[in-house]
Amino acid sequence: MLMDVVQAHRQRVEAELERLITQRTSIEPRLQAAMRYSLLNGGKRLRPTLVYLAAEICGGALNPADSAACAIEAVHSYSLVHDDLPAMDDDELRRGKPTCHIAFDEATAILAGDALLTWAFELISEPCIDVQPQTQLSMVRALARAAGDLGMVAGQAFDLNSVGKTLTLAQLQNMHAAKTGALINLALELGALSANATEEERDALRRYGQALGLAFQIKDDLLDIEGDTATLGKPQGSDMERNKPTYPALVGMEQCRLWLEELRKEAVDALASFGSKADSLRELAQYVIDRDR
């Protein structure tokens, strides 16, 4: 059931991204080819799926959520392009394919990432008759805050500056709350806003998102140790090789597994007020801790 829902939302956002990126022309086709390569090369599409699921359980339609779903995937794609650069993680493989700077070149990858980020704001600010202007402004502001120096970029900077260091658990959690959790929470917030959700509904989704974001990162850290490159689509063991701070290194693998179950329960409990409408989000929490990539 969940996988059918996820697949439907994945197909929806990919079709919309394909349509929108195909409409764009510029004086530099190679730049747009790099954008397209990075945007449409697969992936779980977890964040757009969360946008759609949040909109649905708050009583909204999918059409008003499309721009937000596409915008957050554009931001996520930009972040992966830049994360893979030689100046950052220096990865050569992403989703089983050469990373953008390998497939094109480093300068083109930097510019493609820049273009994807700015395009996201163009997408989310596109007028929509189903979303009030003030609500749309709140969505733009939420995207900027989650993607910038108080969110994802701050988390990445802290991560790069923490290589080879021993962090406290609080520091590690703060880092990943910014680097990974910010966009996961943003997805739920954007979906809720597109549906004109109540503050109570948005608060419940925030609590769900906080637990889900932490669980996602802990599982990623475990997969870096236990997964394989072919399944992951990126080099297995890269975090250990770079001596990056991880949850298994700090608290041990068994404690991580116990923690994942606690976080799943915390995420599920946060959705109690939605009743059966939130069953897909409950199943998604289980999927996050069970996944193999």
Residue pairs with C-beta under 8 A, 6 or more apart in sequence:
1 280
1 283
2 280
2 283
2 284
2 287
5 49
5 53
5 280
6 44
6 45
6 49
6 284
6 287
9 45
9 48
9 49
9 52
9 53
9 69
10 44
10 45
10 48
10 49
12 52
12 62
12 66
12 69
13 45
13 48
13 49
13 52
13 66
13 69
13 70
13 73
14 40
14 45
16 66
16 69
16 70
17 39
17 40
17 70
17 73
17 74
18 40
20 70
20 123
21 32
21 35
21 36
21 39
21 40
24 32
25 32
26 32
30 104
30 108
31 108
31 111
31 112
31 115
32 115
33 104
34 100
34 103
34 104
34 108
34 109
34 111
34 112
35 112
35 115
35 116
35 119
37 100
37 103
37 104
37 112
38 77
38 78
38 80
38 81
38 100
38 109
38 112
38 113
38 116
39 73
39 74
39 77
39 116
41 94
41 95
41 97
42 95
42 96
42 97
42 233
43 95
44 293
45 73
46 184
46 187
46 216
47 69
47 72
47 73
47 76
47 183
47 184
47 186
47 187
48 69
48 70
48 72
48 73
48 187
49 284
50 184
50 187
50 188
50 191
50 209
50 281
50 284
51 65
51 68
51 69
51 72
51 187
51 188
51 190
51 191
51 194
52 62
52 65
52 69
52 191
53 191
53 280
53 281
53 284
54 187
54 188
54 189
54 190
54 191
54 192
54 195
54 197
54 205
54 281
55 61
55 62
55 64
55 65
55 191
55 192
55 194
55 195
56 62
56 191
56 195
56 277
56 280
57 201
57 274
57 277
57 278
57 280
57 281
58 191
58 192
58 195
58 196
58 197
58 198
58 201
58 205
59 195
59 197
60 191
60 194
60 195
60 196
60 197
61 130
61 195
63 130
64 128
64 130
64 131
64 194
64 195
65 190
65 191
65 194
65 195
67 123
67 124
67 126
67 128
68 124
68 139
68 187
68 190
68 191
68 193
68 194
69 190
69 191
70 120
70 123
71 120
71 121
71 123
71 124
71 143
71 190
72 120
72 143
72 183
72 186
72 187
72 190
74 116
74 117
74 119
74 120
74 123
75 116
75 117
75 120
75 143
75 147
75 152
75 183
76 183
77 116
78 112
78 113
78 114
78 116
78 117
78 120
79 113
79 147
79 152
79 156
79 183
80 94
81 99
81 100
81 101
81 109
81 112
81 113
81 116
82 88
82 109
82 110
82 113
82 156
83 89
83 91
83 156
84 90
84 91
84 92
84 94
84 99
84 100
84 101
84 109
85 101
85 106
85 109
85 110
86 101
86 106
88 156
88 160
89 238
89 242
91 99
91 234
91 235
91 238
92 98
92 99
92 102
92 235
93 99
93 229
93 233
93 234
93 235
94 100
94 233
94 234
95 233
95 234
96 230
96 233
97 103
97 233
99 109
100 108
100 109
100 112
100 113
101 108
101 109
101 110
104 112
117 147
120 143
120 147
121 140
121 143
121 144
124 136
124 139
124 140
124 143
124 190
125 136
125 140
127 136
128 136
130 194
131 139
131 193
131 194
132 196
135 193
135 194
135 196
138 193
139 190
139 193
139 194
142 186
142 189
142 190
142 193
143 186
143 190
145 151
146 152
146 182
146 183
146 185
146 186
147 153
147 182
147 183
147 186
148 154
150 178
151 178
151 182
151 183
151 186
152 178
152 179
152 182
152 183
154 178
154 179
155 175
155 176
155 177
155 178
155 179
155 180
155 182
156 179
158 174
158 175
158 178
158 179
159 175
159 179
159 244
162 171
162 175
162 244
162 245
163 242
163 243
163 244
163 245
164 243
165 245
166 245
166 250
167 175
167 245
167 250
169 250
169 251
172 245
172 246
172 247
172 250
173 214
175 245
176 213
176 214
176 217
177 210
177 213
177 214
179 217
180 213
180 216
180 217
180 220
181 209
181 210
181 213
181 214
181 216
181 217
182 213
184 209
184 212
184 213
184 216
185 206
185 209
185 210
185 213
187 209
188 205
188 206
188 208
188 209
189 202
189 205
189 206
189 209
191 205
192 201
192 202
192 205
193 202
197 205
200 273
201 273
201 274
204 270
204 271
204 272
204 273
204 274
205 270
207 266
207 270
208 267
208 270
208 271
208 281
208 285
211 263
211 264
211 266
211 267
211 270
211 285
212 263
212 267
212 284
212 285
212 288
214 263
215 260
215 263
215 264
215 267
215 285
215 288
215 289
216 288
217 247
218 247
218 256
218 259
218 260
218 263
219 260
219 288
219 289
219 291
221 239
221 246
221 247
221 248
221 256
222 247
222 248
222 253
222 256
222 257
223 232
223 236
223 291
223 292
223 293
224 236
224 237
224 238
224 239
224 240
224 246
225 237
225 240
225 248
225 253
227 236
227 292
227 293
228 236
229 235
229 236
231 292
231 293
232 293
233 293
239 246
240 246
240 249
247 256
247 259
248 256
251 259
260 289
261 289
263 285
263 289
264 285
264 286
264 288
264 289
267 281
267 282
267 285
268 282
268 285
271 278
271 281
271 282
274 281
